[in-house]
């Protein structure tokens, strides 16, 4: 099962969905006392505005070949992210396409504190990153440029060099 939301409408209006393999769907229906076919949603189900935004988003993805663009940048992104492997406090870097997780060494007894400091330093310089635990989680927009990737890496590297 895959649940999805924000990206379906490019975040312009609320919309969510669930995609499920046919085998799961059939199993749920076969074993349910009162099958309702994965029914969910109520007042706003199938809202015309959200559906229009979703269709426009799909059109934009196709017209601008955003998935192809992301695929063409993935090697550059991965090399850039892995260039931080020797930065202070970095213990692991994981990438997939245009997604990255930079795991930081936790401070003894103070998990998440180091990543939060990196977040604050980056934010002060104009870069919004996401942290979860001691991991810097990155997923740039599919329109990101190589120069912007370079700036992100430089800002994160600088922030890492300035924290204890």
N, C-alpha and C positions, 0 to 999 in steps of 0.2 A: 504494500500500500504506500502511496505517496500522497502526502498532504501538501498543498501549495496555497500561496496567497499573494502577497505584495506584488511580485513580479508579473502576475497575470494581467494587471492593468497599469504596469509601470508605476504603481503606488499612487495613481491619480484618484481612484475611488476604491473603497473596500470591496474585495472579491476574494473568495477562496474556493477551493475545490479538493476533491479526493479522486485519485486514479487508483484503480484496483485491477489486478490480474483476473481474468475470467475464472480461473480455478478457485480463487478466494471467493469471488462473488457467488459462484454456483454452490460452493460449500456452505456459505452463510445462508443462502436461501433454502437449501436442502435440510438444514438442521435447525431452522428457526420455527418456533411455534406459530408466530404470526409474522411471516416475512414482509418486510417493508422495503426491500431492495436498497439497503443502505441509505434510506431517506434521511436527510438532514437539511437544516435550514427552515426558516419560517417566513417571517414578514418580508425579508429582503431577498428571498430566493429568486434567482433569475432576474434580478433587477435590470431593467433595460439600460440604464446608464452604465452600470458595471459591465454588462455584456458588450455594449458599444466600446467602452474603454478597452476591454479585453481584445476585441477584434482589431481595434486600432493598434494595440500593442503588437499583436501577431503580425499585422501588416508591416509595421516598422521593423520588426525583427527580420522579416523576409526581404523588404526593400533595401535595407542597409546591410544585409548579410552579417548580422551581429554575431551569430554563432561561428561563421567562417572567420570573421575578424578576430574573435576571441581565440579560436584555434591557432590562427597565424601568430598571435602574440604569446601563446602559452610557453613556448621555449624561452623567449626573452624574459618573461615574467619569472619562470622557474630559475633561470640562471641568476637573475637579479636578487631574488629572495635568498637563494643559497649562497650568494656572496656575503651574506651576514653570518655565515656559519661560525666564523672565528670572532664575532663580536662578543663583548663582555656579557656574561650571564646566559648566553644562548646554549641550550643543550640539545635541541632538535629543531629541524625545519621540515615541514611537510607541505607539499604542493600537489595540486591537481588542477589542470587548466589554469584559470585565472583566480584560483583560491589558494591561500597560504595560511599555515599555522606556524608561528614561531614560538616555540616553547622555551620559557625562561626558567632558570634555576630558582626555586622558591627560597625565600629567606626562612631560616629555621624559626618555626613557630609563628610565622607571619605570611601564610600563603596569600597570594594575589597582590600583596603590597608592591612588589617590584613592577609588575605589569601595570598597575594603576599609575605608578610614577612615570612610566614610559608613555602611557596614555596622556597624562597631563602635560608632559613636555612636548609631545607631538601636537596636542591641541593648541598649546600656546603658540606654536609655530605655524598653525593653520592646517594641520593634517588631522583629520578625524579617523582614528582607528577604533577597533573594537577589541576589548579584552574579555576573556572568560577564564577565570582562575589565573594561572600564570602563562596563559597563551595569548599572544597577539594574533587575532583572527582578521585576515584581510580578504576582501572580495570586491575589487574595484568595479566601477561600471564598465560595461562592454565597449564603451567608447574611449577608454583610457588610451593615452598616447605613450610612446616609449619614454619621452622626456618626463612625463608625469611619474612613470614607474621609477625612473632614476631619482627623481626628487623624493619620492616616498622612501626609497631605500636609504638615501642620504639622511633624511630626517630621522628615520628610525635608528639608523646606526649612530647618529649624533646623540640621540636621546639615551641609547644604551650605554654610550661612553661616559655619560654624565651622571649615572646613578650608581649607588653603592651596592 
